[in-house]
C-alpha cells in the first residue's frame, strides 16, 4: 500500500481502518454535510464524474455509496431510512446554501 501511495499520489486509497467512525450519539448531519456538498458539486459540474440516474432515489443511493467510502457507520448511529431522509434533505432542500 505504501508503494502505491508513494508512486501514484493521484490515486486515493482509503483503508477500512482509515474511515471516519460515526458512533451512536454523534451528530451525523454535521459530520456528513460538507462531504455531501462536495460530492453534489463535483457530480453537478461533470468534471469529476456524473450522476448515475436522474431520479432522487438514484442520486441518494449514489451519494450514500460514496459516503460509505469515507465513513464507517456503527450500528445504532443512524438507520438506513434516516440516512436516506437526511441525504434527501441535504441534496434537495438546502441545495442553495452549498452551491
C-alpha positions as CSV (number, residue, x, y, z in Angstrom):
1,X,0.0,0.0,0.0
2,X,2.8,2.4,0.8
3,X,4.3,1.7,-2.6
4,X,1.1,2.6,-4.4
5,X,0.7,5.8,-2.3
6,X,4.3,6.8,-3.0
7,X,4.4,6.0,-6.7
8,X,0.9,7.1,-7.5
9,X,-0.1,10.1,-5.4
10,X,-3.1,10.7,-7.8
11,X,-4.7,7.5,-6.5
12,X,-6.7,7.9,-3.3
13,X,-6.8,4.7,-1.2
14,X,-8.8,4.7,2.0
15,X,-8.4,1.6,4.1
16,X,-11.3,0.4,6.3
17,X,-9.2,1.4,9.4
18,X,-8.9,5.0,8.0
19,X,-12.6,5.7,7.6
20,X,-14.2,8.3,9.8
21,X,-16.2,6.5,12.5
22,X,-19.7,7.5,13.1
23,X,-20.9,6.2,16.5
24,X,-24.3,6.4,18.2
25,X,-24.8,9.8,19.7
26,X,-22.6,11.6,17.0
27,X,-24.1,14.5,15.1
28,X,-24.3,12.7,11.7
29,X,-25.7,15.8,9.9
30,X,-22.8,17.9,11.0
31,X,-20.3,15.2,10.0
32,X,-21.6,14.4,6.5
33,X,-22.9,17.8,5.3
34,X,-19.5,19.1,3.9
35,X,-18.9,15.8,2.2
36,X,-22.4,15.8,0.6
37,X,-21.9,19.4,-0.6
38,X,-18.6,18.5,-2.2
39,X,-20.0,15.3,-3.8
40,X,-23.0,17.2,-5.2
41,X,-20.9,20.0,-6.6
42,X,-18.4,17.5,-8.2
43,X,-21.2,15.5,-9.8
44,X,-23.2,18.5,-10.9
45,X,-20.2,20.1,-12.6
46,X,-19.5,16.9,-14.6
47,X,-15.7,17.4,-14.2
48,X,-15.1,14.5,-11.8
49,X,-18.0,12.2,-12.7
50,X,-21.7,12.2,-13.3
51,X,-24.9,11.2,-11.8
52,X,-25.9,7.6,-12.4
53,X,-29.6,8.5,-12.7
54,X,-32.0,11.4,-12.8
55,X,-34.3,10.4,-10.0
56,X,-33.9,11.5,-6.4
57,X,-33.7,7.8,-5.3
58,X,-30.8,7.1,-7.7
59,X,-28.9,10.2,-6.6
60,X,-29.4,9.5,-2.9
61,X,-28.2,5.9,-3.4
62,X,-25.1,7.1,-5.3
63,X,-24.2,9.7,-2.6
64,X,-24.8,7.1,0.2
65,X,-22.4,4.7,-1.6
66,X,-19.8,7.5,-1.9
67,X,-20.2,8.4,1.8
68,X,-19.6,4.7,2.6
69,X,-16.1,5.1,1.2
70,X,-15.2,7.8,3.8
71,X,-17.4,6.9,6.8
72,X,-17.9,3.8,8.9
73,X,-21.4,3.9,10.4
74,X,-21.5,1.9,13.6
75,X,-24.7,0.0,14.4
76,X,-27.1,2.3,16.1
77,X,-25.6,5.5,14.8
78,X,-28.3,6.0,12.1
79,X,-30.7,3.8,10.3
80,X,-30.8,3.5,6.5
81,X,-34.1,5.3,6.3
82,X,-32.8,8.1,8.5
83,X,-29.7,8.4,6.3
84,X,-31.8,8.4,3.2
85,X,-34.1,11.2,4.6
86,X,-31.0,13.2,5.7
87,X,-29.4,12.9,2.3
88,X,-32.7,13.9,0.6
89,X,-32.8,16.9,2.8
90,X,-29.2,17.9,2.1
91,X,-29.4,17.2,-1.6
92,X,-32.6,19.0,-2.4
93,X,-34.0,21.2,0.3
94,X,-30.8,23.0,1.3
95,X,-29.2,22.9,-2.1
96,X,-29.0,26.7,-2.5
97,X,-26.8,27.1,0.7
98,X,-23.9,25.0,-0.6
99,X,-23.5,26.0,-4.3
